[in-house]
Amino acid sequence: MPKPREIKLRQKAVRNIHKITKVMKMIATARYQKAFKRSRGTRPYAEQLRGLLDSFMRSPEARSAWQRHPLFKPRPIRRSAILIVTSNRGLAGGYNSRILRLAMANIQALEKSGQMVDVHIIGKKGAAYFRFNRRAVAAAYTTLADSPRFAEAVPIAERLEDDYAAGRIDAVKLVYMRFFSVGRQGPVAVDLLPLASEAPGHNGVSNPGATALAASTAASPSQNPATPGAAAAFDFSPDPGPLLAELMPDLLKSAIFQALVDASVSEQIARMVAMTAATDNAETMGRQLSRAYNRARQTQITSALSELMGGVEALA
């Protein structure tokens, strides 16, 4: 049995851990509230923009302009890029491991199909993972703020857009932690480019039939102005070509930005859950150590009394 002094030192360490995890839980809760409000505030724009372009695509006047746009045209896939969104900090339970597990499954599936894969990573944890596994990355973005800004998503989207338009890559996947509700978050792998509203998923193991532009908005039928299968009538000013050329890059940027916002909310929820569990475990361990200390102290006192009585009897 450990000595009372040793148990006392362990009790002090557990109390310190309890204080730290409790404070981290409170911080994560405050950040979650802020991130959740931002997510709810940015989602309507992405939903309406996606619905508007869906309607444009079904319009006979805009269909030809849509199909001529370089971000729309699908082509044989020889090289794919995969954009992975992870966190800059740890202590969030299995948040990063779930994302990276799905990302590696997609990478392996793409390579098995004969494609070359360029990895674009967001977050220090993801960059450290690929560095540890000695896998080169095409780009690493490790300076994004905890509350992502739209300006931070713009250069990421522009690089992917330029690489796709120049033919350096033929498809782009996005892997991130999707925020469905407070009680449900899950990693998803969705198609980002080409911008095909109803195109099937590329070779890989991403969610069947999902595209990043649809998955990042997930509008309900009442929110989405586009009705599947309906041909909308529009009067275009300017012509559909210049209008779509302006809106399509914005669609890509808004999809990446919404993924960053969703990832931020999911990260804070994961950290709240992890710190709550850690705090509860520290409280349980503290009670166990208190009982162990009492037993050890009682044993020590009983032993001291026995030695004292033995000495008295010897003197008698």
Helices and strands as residue ranges (DSSP letters): H 4-58, H 60-68, E 79-85, H 95-112, E 116-122, H 124-132, E 139-141, H 150-165, E 171-181, E 184-193, H 212-215, H 240-315
